[in-house]
Amino acid sequence: MRLPHATSHPTDDRCDPAMIAVLRSQSPAAKLATLDAMWRSAVAFVRSGVKAQHPSWSEAAVCAETARRMARQGHAESRG
C-alpha cells in the first residue's frame, strides 16, 4: 500500500495554542533538547518497524534502511 506524501500539514494537524505557549517559553537549549529527544524516539520507532518487517536482515541493513527512511528517501516505497 502506498500512502500519499503530504507536502504541507492541514491546519488541524498543527500545534494547539497551549503547546505553542510551552515551546515559546522554552530556552533555545531546551528546544534543542526536546527536538533531540523527539528525533531519537522517531529513529527508535522506525528502526523497530524495519526490524519487524525484515527480521532476517543484518544489523547493518537495518541501520541503513532506518537511515534511508529517516532521510525521507523513498519513504513510500517498500523494500524486499
N, C-alpha and C positions, 0 to 999 in steps of 0.2 A: 504494500500500500504506500503510495506516495502522498505526502502531505504538502500542500502548497506552502511556500515560504512567504510570509508577510514581511514587507519591507518597512512597514510602519505599524504601530500598535493602535488599536481602536481606543477611543477616549476612555471607555470604561475599564480598560486594562492598565491605565496609568495609576500612579500612587495616589492614595487618598490624601486629603489635606493634613490629616494628623501625621501621616508618615513624612510628608514634605516638611512639616514643622520640626519633627525629630531630626531629619537629615540636615536641615538648615542650622540647627542648634549645635551640631557636632563640629569639632575642630577638623581641619584638614587631615590630621593624623588619624583621628577616629574614623573618618570617612574611608580612608585608605585601609584601615584595619578591617572595617566592615566589608569593603569590597574584596579584600583578600580572603576573608572567611567565606564569603559567598562564592568566590571563584573556586576555592578548594572543595566546597560542598558540591558544586556543579561538576567538577572533574571526577570526584568520587562517584557521583550518580551516573555519569556517562560511562565511566570505567566499569561499574557494576553491570550496566546494561550490555556492554561489549562482552564481558566475561560470560554473562548469561546466554547471549546469542551465539557465542563461539567458545564453548568450554574446552575445546581441544587446542585452541590457539596457544602459542608460546607467550611468555610474559612480554617479550619484545614486540610481538604482533599486537597484543592487547594495548600496550603503551602507544605504539604507532597509530593504531586506529583511534584511540582516545584522543590523541593529539590532533589527528586529522579532523575528527568531529568537532572538537573544541575550536579549531581554527575555521569552522564552518565551511570546509571544503567538502562538497558532495554530501551535505547534511541529509538530503532526502534520498540518497542512493542506498542501496543495500550492497553488502559485500559478502560474497560466498566463500 
